[in-house]
Amino acid sequence: MRSLVAGLWLLCASPAVAEPQTWVLSVDRWGNAERSTLTLDDDRGALSGQLNALAVEGRRDGDQLVFTAVDSDGDHYGFEASQSDNVLSGWADYPDTNTPDVRVRHAFTAQRIEIPAGPPGRRTYDPETFSNAFTAERAPVMVIRPGDVIATRTIDSGGVDEHGRTVALYGNPQTGPFFVVGANPGDVLAIHFTKLALNRDYADSLDGITGRAMPLGLAARSAGLGQRVRWLLDRAAGTARLENAPAGLENYVVPVRPMLGGVAVAPDFGFAPFSAGDTGRFGGNMDSNQIVQGATLNLTVYQPGGLIFLGDGHALQGDGETTQWALETSLDVEFSVEVLPNRVLSSPRIETADAITVIGQASSLDEAVRSATGSMVQWLEQDYGLTVSEASLILGTAAEYRVATLAGRNAGISLSLDKSLLQALPRTPVN
């Protein structure tokens, strides 16, 4: 029942027969907010619907609601609430977590979710505030539906926008979160990035080499490094060059490849909010230079609506982000989302026209490699029906391991397979 109740934004009930309403319920379990998606159909006071995957039945009498959900073990979860405008408040009656025949009352609240009307289309979100944490505690900035194309912006890792103004605290501030209609815990969000574009003419980096890549002999010669370096971005030509280039780099020009260093969903119940510099199964500050325009990122849903965060745009980043900062800049972003119901992913997945990629993240490179390897075997089992033995032969002949990041709190390793080598294998995704 741990995933049953996760933050409820409620749709206001309406008189007589009405369209089913979508709610998100937040139950205060000894100071911990446990959130769930609730849908209710009100047929002249008779309530029916679902609380996550559990059937719900109850009654409405004016602004008073009483309803019950029953799980597969036969445990009952009762709710009684009063409605005031677009908010519900009341009590949830639960079995005790340690003594099943004892009941415990927990306070709960609910907040309305406004689902856009009409067919999916292109919508714009112009951010005014930003988040320095991946969390379910932050209210959604926009409710989006599968098929909507969302146009928005990110700022750079220092909190600077496209006009050069500091608008947020440094530390990878994120745009979002975006609540995805129909996304429930246990589902997967397939986030399609249709546009990642530069929106200003400079980026900032550092000189030096991050600690995980620094050999002892080189460390003694690196005193004084770690200084800010300005890059000039030629958006028309798609290139970057140093603003004050030293003599050895006066003619050094590199093609840009905009990417998002940070993409995440809100972490699961029982986890405190994560810093926007952290990573995990929820995504986070992955700093994978394969999250580019045209890529699709798959992330597991842990909270109602998923709650997507985007940030830490880079004009360009070499493998590993070895200078600690990549070419940090702001970006224009467009994306759309699919909900893949009831799937199991052990780590984030990236898919492009040419490759499938998993991201392994851990405190050491060894553990990150193990995470990536296990995740790719899982993908080959799920989508291609291979055994572990068969998957090992694919990896032994086609695996491409790359260092995603060395600069974060966790190291990151990506493992890719060329899709052309898999084209003879039938692909029939299963849960």
Beta strands, then each sheet from edge to edge (+ up, - down):
strand 1: 21-29
strand 2: 32-43
strand 3: 46-51
strand 4: 54-61
strand 5: 64-70
strand 6: 76-84
strand 7: 87-95
strand 8: 103-112
strand 9: 122-124
strand 10: 133-134
strand 11: 142-144
strand 12: 149-154
strand 13: 174-180
strand 14: 188-198
strand 15: 202-206
strand 16: 228-234
strand 17: 239-242
strand 18: 253-255
strand 19: 259-264
strand 20: 274-275
strand 21: 279-280
strand 22: 283-284
strand 23: 296-300
strand 24: 306-314
strand 25: 331-340
strand 26: 349-351
strand 27: 355-362
strand 28: 400-405
strand 29: 411-418
sheet 1: 1+ 2- 3+ 4- 5+ 6- 7+ 8- 1+
sheet 2: 9+ 12+ 25- 14+ 23- 26+ 27- 29+ 28-
sheet 3: 10+ 20-
sheet 4: 11+ 13+ 24- 19+ 22- 21+
sheet 5: 15+ 16- 17+ 18-
end
